[in-house]
Amino acid sequence: MEQPKNLLRQLPAVDQLLRHPLLQELSQKDHNLVVACTRQVLAGWREKILAAGIEPPDPEELAREISNRYKVSGRSSLRAVINATGIVLHTNLGRAILSQAATEAALMAARRYTNLEFDLARGERGSRYEHVAGLLQELTGAEAALVVNNNAAAVFLSLTALAAGRETIISRGQLVEIGGSFRVPEVMAQSGTRLVEVGTTNKTYLRDYEAAMGPDTALLLKVHPSNYRIQGFTHEVTTAELVDLGRRRQVPVMEDLGSGFLVDLESYGITGEPTVLAEIKQGVDLLTFSGDKLLGGPQAGIILGRRDLVAAIARHPLTRALRVDKMTLAALEATLRAYRNPDRAVQEIPTLAALVAGPEALRRQAEQLQGLLAGVLGLGAQVGIKEITSQAGGGSLPLTELPSWGVTIKPEQITVEELGRRLRHTDPPVVARVQDDTLILDVRTLLPGEGEELARVLVEALDLK
């Protein structure tokens, strides 16, 4: 094996590589970035040579590697992605897609000065929360409302403000993990409240709560199982029963609803998820839920409830640390306005529209996409359609399977795994399902115009140009 020193001498100098026609063309766009990429590529090859004695590539190959690095370095890290998984609220792909109205409102707030914390009527400082508090009260019947940056923050802030140093009672079956390895007991511990578990994993009775209550009990906490279900030999205390106990013992009842539906979609076959309005009507003193799940808005944690409790939370110093910005508030306000007309909300809010899309409409969409892709892929792949099921995702509606249709693709020259890998590197990237040696594109989560994009990137991924 040749000595590393001799191999290192074979690497061209930076100036020599920069004279390559490919890099000269890129240098006209951003010379400094080309120089940085050249140095990074050369440094990487020096490490390979010293570690394993690998022979370096010729200048032509190095120039192509530098060009590829340049393209990646000049591209935004956060990119638009085609979601062909059929998971409507895909957490890894950003959850809810904003409505047109919410997008325009967020853009306005980003590009213009706003009355974020300025009362135009009185000509003095106002509250940023006033832009959505009234709407939330109107839509839910709650006495007061507050918004923070996500639901975990809403739960944490509420426990900190109302129960720090005192006890919070919760059913053992509701000590869930909420995603990203964050668990309810850990959130509670950080808030300063003392966790009191009652009942068992599968059965908790009202008497369990009653027996655990004492002079140090600050809250009765109910966590709705929005991302799981326990079935079979079970028993849980209803919201109404817990509210009645709380009122008899003068202890507030707090509910973490998780996903947070504002409309009842039972007529569309989507059941098993209580609405925010229904829970408020049952008398919970405090309720929290997410803005970017079943609500279909931006990431936010919404706190609703008794005026005195919400006011105490709003006064806590952590509220400022967890507050939302003007773009979030603008998008949330626009999203909430749509809910004044539930039929309009189902049509205009992409999350709701995707959830209620019917099988026949999805089948027609799949047939259209099949025709388009079969026409451009030719003999490069077998293209068909298949009846499948979609999911809500985002820790919502865990037992609900949504009947859907997908376009199936079986490449002729490469494996389906390789096709999936290549699609993740196209522009835009495509995230799809791989099942039974077939790539499946679930049309439920495809947005308008993405069919043409899919045709283009599939041609590229299959080398059919």
C-alpha positions in Angstrom: 0.0 0.0 0.0 1.3 3.4 -1.0 2.5 5.7 1.9 -0.1 8.3 3.0 2.4 11.1 2.4 2.7 10.2 -1.2 -1.1 9.9 -1.6 -1.6 13.3 0.1 0.7 14.8 -2.6 -1.7 13.6 -5.2 -4.5 15.9 -3.9 -4.6 19.1 -6.0 -4.3 22.5 -4.4 -7.4 24.7 -3.8 -6.4 27.2 -6.5 -5.9 24.4 -9.0 -9.4 23.0 -8.4 -11.0 26.5 -8.5 -9.7 26.8 -12.2 -11.9 23.8 -13.2 -14.7 25.1 -15.5 -17.5 23.6 -13.4 -16.2 25.4 -10.3 -15.5 28.6 -12.2 -19.1 28.7 -13.2 -20.3 28.2 -9.6 -17.8 30.9 -8.4 -19.6 33.5 -10.4 -22.6 32.9 -8.2 -20.9 32.6 -4.8 -17.1 32.4 -4.8 -16.7 32.3 -1.0 -19.0 29.3 -0.8 -17.2 27.4 -3.5 -13.9 28.0 -1.8 -15.3 26.8 1.5 -16.8 23.7 -0.1 -13.4 23.0 -1.9 -11.6 23.1 1.4 -14.1 20.9 3.1 -13.9 18.2 0.4 -10.1 18.3 0.4 -10.0 18.1 4.2 -12.4 15.1 4.1 -10.1 13.3 1.6 -7.0 14.0 3.8 -8.8 12.3 6.7 -9.6 9.3 4.6 -6.1 9.0 3.3 -4.5 9.2 6.7 -7.0 6.8 8.2 -7.2 4.1 5.5 -4.7 4.9 2.8 -7.4 5.4 0.2 -6.2 6.7 -3.1 -7.7 10.1 -3.8 -10.0 10.7 -6.9 -8.8 12.7 -9.9 -9.5 16.4 -10.2 -12.6 15.8 -12.4 -14.3 13.7 -9.7 -13.2 16.1 -7.0 -14.8 19.0 -8.9 -18.1 17.0 -9.1 -18.0 16.3 -5.4 -17.4 20.0 -4.6 -20.2 20.9 -6.9 -22.6 18.5 -5.1 -21.5 19.9 -1.7 -22.1 23.4 -3.0 -25.6 22.6 -4.1 -26.4 21.1 -0.7 -24.8 23.9 1.2 -26.7 26.5 -0.7 -30.0 24.9 0.0 -32.2 25.6 2.9 -32.1 22.9 5.6 -35.9 23.2 6.2 -37.5 22.2 2.9 -40.9 21.5 1.4 -41.5 17.7 1.3 -44.2 15.7 -0.5 -46.0 13.6 2.1 -47.2 10.5 0.4 -47.5 8.4 3.6 -51.2 9.0 4.2 -50.4 10.2 7.8 -52.3 13.5 7.9 -50.6 14.9 11.0 -47.1 13.5 10.4 -45.1 14.8 13.4 -41.8 14.4 11.6 -43.1 16.3 8.5 -44.5 19.3 10.5 -48.0 18.2 11.5 -50.8 20.5 10.3 -50.8 22.3 7.0 -52.1 25.8 7.4 -55.1 27.1 5.6 -54.8 29.8 2.9 -56.2 32.4 5.3 -53.8 31.4 8.1 -50.8 31.4 5.7 -51.7 34.9 4.5 -52.2 36.1 8.0 -48.8 34.8 9.1 -47.1 36.3 6.1 -48.7 39.7 6.8 -47.5 39.5 10.4 -44.0 38.6 9.2 -43.7 41.4 6.7 -45.5 44.3 8.5 -45.5 46.0 11.8 -48.6 44.9 13.7 -50.7 45.9 16.8 -49.3 42.8 18.6 -49.3 44.5 22.0 -50.8 47.8 21.2 -54.4 48.8 22.0 -55.5 50.9 19.0 -58.6 52.2 20.7 -56.9 53.4 23.8 -53.5 54.2 22.2 -51.6 52.3 24.9 -50.0 49.0 25.5 -52.3 46.0 25.1 -52.0 42.2 25.5 -51.0 39.9 22.6 -53.4 37.2 23.9 -56.4 39.4 23.2 -56.2 38.7 19.5 -57.3 35.1 20.1 -58.8 35.0 23.6 -62.2 36.3 22.6 -62.5 33.9 19.7 -61.6 30.9 21.9 -64.1 31.9 24.5 -66.8 32.4 21.8 -66.1 29.0 20.2 -65.7 26.9 23.3 -67.8 28.6 26.0 -64.8 29.0 28.3 -64.5 31.9 30.7 -61.0 32.8 29.7 -58.2 31.7 27.4 -54.4 31.8 27.1 -52.0 30.6 24.4 -48.4 29.4 24.8 -46.0 27.7 22.5 -47.2 24.0 22.6 -49.4 21.8 24.7 -46.6 20.4 26.8 -45.8 24.0 27.8 -49.5 24.6 28.5 -49.6 21.6 30.9 -46.2 22.4 32.5 -47.1 26.1 33.0 -50.5 25.3 34.5 -49.1 22.8 37.0 -46.3 25.2 37.9 -48.7 28.1 38.5 -51.5 26.2 40.3 -49.9 23.2 42.0 -46.2 23.8 42.7 -45.3 22.5 46.2 -48.6 20.8 46.5 -50.2 17.5 45.3 -51.7 16.7 41.9 -53.7 13.5 41.7 -53.8 11.5 38.4 -54.8 7.9 37.4 -51.9 5.6 37.0 -53.3 4.6 33.6 -52.9 8.2 32.3 -49.1 8.5 33.0 -48.4 8.5 29.3 -45.3 9.3 27.2 -46.3 12.3 25.0 -43.6 11.9 22.3 -39.9 12.5 22.0 -39.4 10.4 25.2 -41.1 13.1 27.3 -43.4 11.6 29.9 -46.2 13.1 32.0 -44.6 12.1 35.3 -41.4 13.9 34.3 -43.3 17.1 33.2 -45.1 17.0 36.5 -41.9 16.6 38.5 -40.3 19.6 36.8 -43.3 21.8 37.5 -42.8 21.4 41.2 -46.0 19.6 42.0 -46.0 16.3 43.9 -47.5 13.5 41.8 -50.0 11.2 43.5 -50.9 8.1 41.5 -54.2 6.4 42.0 -55.8 3.2 40.7 -54.1 0.7 38.4 -53.0 0.8 34.8 -56.3 -0.6 33.5 -58.8 0.3 36.3 -59.3 3.4 38.3 -62.4 4.3 40.3 -63.8 7.5 41.8 -63.1 6.1 45.3 -59.4 6.0 44.4 -59.3 9.7 43.9 -61.4 10.4 47.0 -59.1 8.3 49.2 -56.0 10.2 48.0 -57.4 13.7 48.5 -56.3 15.7 51.4 -55.5 19.3 52.5 -52.5 19.5 50.2 -54.4 18.5 47.1 -54.1 21.3 44.5 -55.5 19.6 41.4 -57.3 16.6 40.0 -55.6 15.9 36.6 -57.2 13.9 33.8 -55.0 13.1 30.7 -57.0 12.1 27.7 -55.5 9.1 25.9 -55.2 10.9 22.5 -52.2 8.8 21.4 -53.2 5.4 22.8 -56.1 3.3 24.1 -56.4 0.7 26.8 -59.1 -1.9 25.9 -60.6 -5.0 27.5 -60.8 -5.3 31.3 -60.9 -1.6 32.1 -62.6 1.1 34.0 -62.0 4.8 34.1 -63.6 7.8 35.9 -65.6 10.0 33.5 -65.0 13.7 33.2 -68.4 14.4 34.7 -67.7 12.2 37.8 -64.3 13.9 38.4 -65.9 17.3 38.0 -68.5 16.4 40.6 -65.9 15.2 43.0 -63.8 18.3 42.5 -66.7 20.6 43.2 -67.7 18.7 46.3 -64.2 18.9 47.7 -63.5 22.4 46.2 -60.5 21.1 44.2 -60.0 22.3 40.5 -60.2 19.6 37.8 -57.7 20.0 35.0 -57.8 18.1 31.7 -55.1 17.6 29.2 -57.1 16.9 26.1 -54.1 16.5 23.8 -55.3 16.8 20.2 -58.3 19.1 20.6 -61.2 18.8 18.2 -63.4 22.0 17.8 -65.9 20.3 15.5 -67.7 16.9 15.8 -66.8 14.8 12.8 -69.0 11.8 13.7 -71.1 12.4 10.5 -67.9 11.6 8.6 -67.3 8.4 10.5 -64.6 9.8 12.8 -65.5 9.0 16.4 -64.0 8.4 19.8 -62.5 11.9 20.3 -64.3 14.4 22.6 -64.6 17.9 21.4 -63.3 20.9 23.4 -66.8 22.3 23.7 -68.2 19.1 25.1 -65.5 18.9 27.8 -65.9 22.6 28.8 -69.7 22.0 29.1 -69.0 19.1 31.5 -67.5 21.7 33.8 -63.7 21.1 33.8 -62.0 24.0 35.5 -59.0 24.0 33.2 -58.4 22.4 29.8 -55.3 22.3 27.5 -54.8 21.1 23.9 -52.6 21.5 20.9 -53.0 24.0 18.1 -51.3 22.0 15.4 -53.1 18.7 15.6 -56.8 18.2 15.1 -57.4 22.0 15.3 -55.3 22.3 12.1 -53.5 25.5 13.0 -50.0 26.5 14.0 -48.0 24.9 16.9 -49.5 26.3 20.1 -50.7 25.2 23.5 -54.2 26.5 24.3 -55.3 26.9 27.9 -59.0 27.4 28.6 -61.0 27.6 31.8 -62.1 29.5 34.8 -61.2 33.2 34.7 -59.4 33.1 38.1 -57.2 30.1 37.2 -56.3 31.4 33.7 -55.4 34.8 35.3 -53.1 33.1 37.8 -51.4 31.2 35.0 -51.0 34.4 32.9 -49.3 36.2 35.8 -46.7 33.5 36.3 -43.2 34.5 35.1 -42.9 31.4 33.0 -45.7 32.7 30.8 -43.3 35.2 29.2 -40.7 32.5 28.5 -43.4 30.3 26.8 -45.3 33.0 24.9 -46.1 32.8 21.2 -44.9 35.2 18.5 -47.0 37.4 16.2 -46.9 35.0 13.3 -48.3 32.2 15.4 -51.1 34.4 16.8 -52.0 35.6 13.3 -52.2 32.1 11.9 -54.1 30.9 14.9 -56.6 33.7 14.8 -57.3 33.1 11.1 -57.7 29.3 11.8 -60.2 30.0 14.6 -62.2 32.4 12.5 -63.0 29.5 10.1 -64.6 27.6 13.0 -67.4 30.1 13.2 -68.9 28.1 10.3 -68.1 24.4 10.9 -68.9 23.5 7.3 -66.5 26.1 6.1 -63.8 24.9 8.5 -64.0 21.4 7.2 -63.5 22.7 3.6 -60.9 25.3 4.3 -58.6 23.8 6.9 -56.4 21.2 5.2 -56.1 18.9 8.2 -59.9 18.6 8.4 -60.3 18.3 4.7 -57.8 15.5 4.6 -59.4 13.6 7.5 -62.9 13.7 6.0 -61.9 12.9 2.4 -64.2 10.1 1.2 -62.9 6.8 -0.4 -64.6 7.4 -3.8 -63.0 10.9 -4.2 -59.7 9.4 -3.2 -60.1 6.5 -5.7 -60.7 9.0 -8.5 -57.6 11.0 -7.5 -55.5 7.8 -7.4 -56.8 6.8 -10.9 -55.8 10.2 -12.3 -52.3 10.0 -10.7 -51.9 6.4 -11.9 -52.6 7.6 -15.5 -50.2 10.4 -15.2 -47.3 8.3 -13.8 -47.9 5.4 -16.1 -47.6 7.7 -19.0 -44.2 9.2 -18.0 -42.6 6.1 -16.4 -43.4 3.7 -19.3 -41.5 0.5 -19.0 -39.4 1.8 -16.1 -42.0 0.8 -13.5 -45.3 -1.0 -13.0 -47.9 1.5 -11.9 -51.2 0.5 -10.3 -53.7 1.5 -7.6 -54.6 -0.2 -4.4 -57.2 0.2 -1.6 -55.3 1.1 1.6 -55.9 2.8 5.0 -54.5 6.1 6.2 -53.9 7.4 9.8 -54.6 10.7 11.5 -51.1 10.7 13.1 -49.6 13.2 15.5 -50.8 11.2 18.5 -54.4 11.6 17.4 -57.3 9.2 16.8 -55.0 6.1 17.5 -57.7 3.5 16.7 -59.2 5.3 13.6 -58.3 3.8 10.3 -59.3 6.0 7.3 -60.2 4.1 4.1 -58.0 5.5 1.3 -56.4 4.7 -2.1 -52.8 4.7 -3.1 -50.8 4.5 -6.3 -48.4 1.5 -6.3 -45.0 1.6 -8.0 -42.7 -1.4 -8.7 -39.5 -0.3 -10.3 -38.0 -2.6 -13.0 -34.3 -1.9 -12.7 -33.7 -1.0 -9.0 -35.1 -2.2 -5.7 -38.1 -0.5 -4.1 -35.9 0.4 -1.1 -33.4 2.1 -3.4 -36.3 4.0 -5.1 -37.5 5.2 -1.7 -34.0 6.3 -0.8 -33.6 8.2 -4.1 -36.9 9.9 -3.7 -35.8 11.3 -0.4 -33.0 13.1 -2.2 -35.0 14.6 -5.0 -36.2 18.2 -5.1 -38.7 18.3 -3.5 -38.0 15.1 -1.5 -40.8 12.5 -1.4 -41.6 10.5 1.7 -43.7 7.4 0.9 -44.6 4.0 2.2 -42.7 0.8 1.3 -44.8 -2.3 1.8 -44.7 -5.8 0.2 -41.9 -4.8 -2.1 -44.0 -1.9 -3.5 -43.7 1.8 -3.1 -47.2 3.2 -2.2 -48.2 6.9 -2.7 -51.3 7.5 -0.5 -53.2 10.3 -2.2 -54.9 11.4 1.0 -52.0 13.6 2.0 -51.0 14.8 -1.5 -51.6 18.6 -2.0 -52.9 20.2 -5.3 -50.1 20.2 -7.9 -48.0 17.6 -6.3 -49.0 15.0 -8.9 -47.0 16.7 -11.6 -44.0 17.1 -9.2 -44.2 13.4 -8.4 -44.1 12.6 -12.1 -41.0 14.7 -12.6 -39.0 13.4 -9.6 -39.9 9.8 -10.3 -38.5 10.1 -13.8 -35.3 11.5 -12.2 -35.1 8.8 -9.5 -35.6 6.0 -12.0 -33.0 7.5 -14.4 -35.6 7.7 -17.3 -34.5 11.1 -18.7 
